[in-house]
Amino acid sequence: MVIYTVLILLLVLIIISVFDVFFLYGLLSTIVFIVLMPFYFVFRVMNRKFLYGWKEKLGFIKNPHLGDKVIMFHGVSVGETIALENLIKKTKEEFPDYKIVVTTGTKTGQEIALKKYSNIADFITYFPFDIPFCVKSFLNKVRPTVVLIAETELWPVFSSLCKRRNIKLYCINGRMSDSTFSLYKLMKFFFTRVLSKYTKIMTQSEIDKQKLLAIGAPEDRTTVMKNLKFDVKPVNETIDLGQDGYRVIIAGSTHKGEDEIVLEMFKEKLTKYNDIKLLLVPRHTTRIPNIIEILDKLGVSYGFRSKSATFKDVDIIVLDTMGELSKMYYMCYFAFIGGSFNKTGGHNPLEATVYGKPTITGPSIHNFRDIYWLLSQSNAGKIVKTPKELSDYAEKLLSDKAFYTQACEDCKTIFQDQQGALDIVIGELRTIL
């Protein structure tokens, strides 16, 4: 079935490539949308899922009256939207005369955008469906001067209409997985035309650049910019938890089910290493009562940050205050990053890596997949599949001094190699605005 679908798609694309590719693509996408929309609606309702952003994606957004100077950023979901944070803030500072628009493609992405950018962006909404009437309605109201799309979302209708309206269109922080590359390469004749509409394509790595060139990106407009997510700086603040003389393991942003995993591992290591301590940081402080039950059953000494506990008195400190985790990573020996042994999709490991501290994470990492891929190419970061693998790797870091030292050096090397992307994008904007 999959083979037949691909063959039919290839046949359709060959036919439309003979004619006006974007007109016919738009026509076909509209027909398919109208035919499938009722079925999709019923499917969502039957599965108790709501059609979040449906009206906005159709182009039925309120007119924000932004004027003629508008910079638009798009991040499809959580990871991409978070990656844009420093760039959006810097853009607001550098170009105060321009309005900022942020769009996302998913409900979770929209929630993150509203949380992070409500005080920065002038308008936050959903990205339109790539159907002519949806895109036209969106562009008529938003009227962007320049559009920056994070990572690699190739929308034929959107890119074509931007080109016709002389809207500068950028792919920034571009990347392409091997599976996506294999599919897109089969349709190079189509994507060559799509990519030709972009003002510039800026990738995370040379490998990503070569993949995009292979599917038809214009060579003179495709460059490497590195990764925006690495443009973070250490927090210039130290906190005294009585950690001097101890090796502190930080379990950051843990979710339900992960506290047990981390605490069991720590208790096991504590019998062998009497110089280790644990800073346990639950993602949600509402879970503190449950964590207390787990700690009591384990029979380990613990205290709370809110009550000024120190490692001189206890083996475990529970960080039950808000907004302090990023300030704590400087003191850790290594960190376990939570949200990764469930379906959360992981949290940002760079808050620890920026201090030159190696990280361990579980298998659920889709929110920061590209970062974890880079870290795992060296000893800077390790993705483990099971609690046993977590324990084994923690043992490696604790027992092998040479290995640990190299892991710390790898963290520093990755940051040196990857930083600078934000300045490159800002520099590009200066040339066109």
BELFENVEN-V59506 format. One line per field, one symbol per residue. psi: psi as a letter, one per 30 degrees, with the letter a starting at -180 (. if undefined). burial: 1 if it has 16 or more other ideal C-beta (glycine too) atoms within 10 Angstrom, else 0. A space follows every 10 residues. Layout:
psi = ???
burial = ???
This chain:
psi = eeeeeeeeee eeeeefffaj eeeeeeeeee eeeeefeeee eeeeeeghkl ikgeeeffgi lkjfifafjk kkkkkeaeee eeffeeeeee eeeeiffkkk kkllfleeee eeeeeegege kfkkalklki kefeeeeeee eehkekkjkk bijjjeeeee eeeeghkkkk jlhklkleee eeeeefhefe feeefffkek jjlfleeeee eeefggkkef gjlkfakeff ilkkkikkkj ghfkfljkkk jkhklkffee eeeeeeeeef fejggklkjk jkekffgeee eeeeeeefhl klakefghkl ffflfkkkjg lkgfefffff flelkkjagf gageglljff feefggkllk lafjgffhee eeeeeffage kkjlfleeee eeeeeeeefj eeeeeeeeee eeeeeeeflf eeeeeeeeee ff.
burial = 0000000000 0010011000 1101110011 0010000000 0000000000 0010011110 1001010001 1111111111 1111111101 1100100111 1111110111 0110011000 1111111111 1101111110 1111111111 1111111111 1110001111 1111110000 1001001001 1011101111 1111100110 1100111000 0101111111 1100100000 1010011111 1111110111 1110110011 0000011111 1110000000 1001100001 0111100010 1001111111 0000110111 1111111111 1101111111 1111111111 1101101101 1101100111 1111001001 1011001100 0001001101 1001100110 1101100110 000
